[in-house]
Amino acid sequence: MAASKADIKIVKITMTSTSSMITSTNSTSPTPEQLHHLFQQGALPRQVYYQALDIIRPDDYWIRWAERHLMLIGSILLLVGIMFFFAYNWQELHRFGKLGVLEASVSLTALLSLVSRFSLTVRQVLLTSAVVLTGILFAVFGQIYQTGADAYTLFLSWAAVTLPWVIFARLATPWVVWFIVSEIACWLFWEQVLSIQFVGWNDLRWLSMAVLAGFLLLVNSSQIRTSVLATKLHWFYMAVMFSVMVIPALKIVIDDYHVNSQTWGVAIIWLVLSCIMIIFYRFISKQIYGLTITAFQMTVVLLTWLLHHVSDMRLTDTSKLFLFGLLIVTTISLLVIILRSQARLMRKEAKA
């Protein structure tokens, strides 16, 4: 989409500002998210983009960046340690002890994430930990009181209970965890319930999983100009949607003897949607990242088709290996050349 008046104003401020932009009390400097949004649209030259980031970023930016990511890694290791603790001491722990420790952990992390004194990164780590621990709690409960329910009920309950948290928190990481849990629940529901009732319709599970990602992508698209959270998750949902829907197309390319009408239907929907998204990101939204994701997944299908036909040729292993490398390098190089040329055209169109 074309840059708005506010975006144009930010560009002018960025291109004419010096270090006094930070200390001036009469003007507000643009945020890194705003600059990145303009750079994606081609409204901000690369050199100016990096210069502006150096101006508005504090001196300790990279130290804080390292602290955030080390905190995230530490929280992941802590959650893994909790899971291994229960696995190793399962027989020695009383059932009330197992549930009590987890319930206390969920309550503590969820309550601490509400403390406004903590930084956004700390609150995000705490709420993400609460979401993950909720799933562990459900798994432990199901192990103690075995009811014989299908596995999809675990992930479905997990997603349903934690949905209010991630909605009101408006943090990226808990949303990503919730989305992954929801996709697993959708896939298991098809495997354990619908595949039994509708034999031969299994490929529609990829369509159902893509619908969930597409719905969230559509919601984010309407808020992407006003919400930093939507900007962060937009590409994630889009990548997941296409990676799921591309599976039936790859199945047709690799093994066309064992596909049915549903497989072809989903593959055709994927192809039509991919063409629509290319047109949208190239001529309407003018976002190079969206164009890259869409073009890349189409290139993967094309490249897989080419490699499959080469593997069927009556050639020596050395010749096949040489052709494999040649096709991969040529196809990816052409994709990069096309995308770079389109990026230059989009920048020229944004300046015009």
Secondary structure, DSSP 4 states (H G I P E B T S, - for coil): ----HHHHHHHHHHHH--THHHH-SSS-PPPHHHHHHHHHHT-S-HHHHHHHHHHHS-TTHHHHHHHHHHHHHHHHHHHHHHHHHHHHTTTTS-HHHHHHHHHHHHHHHHHHTT-TTS-HHHHHHHHHHHHHHHHHHHHHHHHHS-----HHHHHHHHHHHHHHHHHHH--HHHHHHHHHHHHHHHHHHIIIIIHHHSTT-TTHHHHHHHHHHHHHHHHHHHHTTT-HHHHHHHHHHHHHHHHHHHHHHHHHHH-GGG--HHHHHHHHHHHHHHHHHHHIIIIIS--HHHHHHHHHHHHHHHHHHHHHHHHTSS--HHHHHHHHHHHHHHHHHHHHHHHHHHHHHHHHHHH-
